[in-house]
Amino acid sequence: MKSPLLSLPGAVSAEGVDEGVAAHYGDLFREQRALADGAGFVDLSHRAVVTVTGDDRLTWLHLLLTQHVTDLPAGLATEALILSAHGHIEHALYLVDDGTTTWIHVEPDSQDALIAYLESMKFFYRVEVTDRTAEFALVHLPAGSIAEAPEGVVVRETPYGRDLFLPRTELESFAEKSGPAAGLLAYEALRVENHRPRLGFETDHRTIPHELGWIDSAVHLQKGCYRGQETVARVQNLGKPPRRLVFLHLDGTEVLLPPPGTELRRADEGPEGRKIGVITTSVRHHELGPIALAVIKRNVPLDAPLLADTTAAAQEVVVEP
């Protein structure tokens, strides 16, 4: 869906999976600083919204998700994953329950596949799964924001800010009251700074939760009985993941930012050395300069300097090897 907020002054549309909302409104670093200071909002109305209703909704979701949600208190935000039978990540869900309905936002255009899976697992449970993307737009208020959510709007509050499930009909009026608007590039820069993985960016078809640190925020290790649980338990108790997420400081002298997909090598082996990983997200940060998230082989030394193509990169540990 194309957001009406693309008509705001200076708005430049994002590309790829994020097409439909603004990448920025003309001043990337100003927008980042505003969010970091707890001001403004981010239009995330391209993300998909799914609801689950019915008396059995939390009990049923508990059987399917990596997270413990049977007794999820109303208003408490959580994250969860849906895994394949081999333990690979298929969906990342961001949830909150309001006492009668579980509200979920997921990656743009991923709701059809998610709903198809959920519908196939309903069996005799009293639940109803609904695509609400056409009705509700996700809006993000940064941590520290004093802006008030409109009355009756469901809010998902996290350490990084508040996600509002706003009726689409109220999006423009909300923007008029809640500026300044910040684009998706500013939001992504803070996501990278906070080492938060994103489905489809830090993941591929073989990613398991341990590799990205989602084992801490989206997986409950004291529950079982969900698809892929055997892999989670085996790696947790007996093995080590083959790859790990790292945070990179990139050489700021480069004019061009190494794009996602740029191969990483050890600097002591040079540009022709063995591939040891790949950049997954790269951004320009208002304080840190060029930074990135990357997934590399687990056994790469923690202090090894890296090369992203020809750009020097220094790693910080996100997931311990």
Order of alpha helices (4+ residues) and beta strands (2+ residues): beta-beta-alpha-beta-beta-alpha-beta-beta-beta-alpha-beta-beta-beta-beta-alpha-beta-alpha-alpha-alpha-alpha-beta-beta-beta-beta-beta-beta
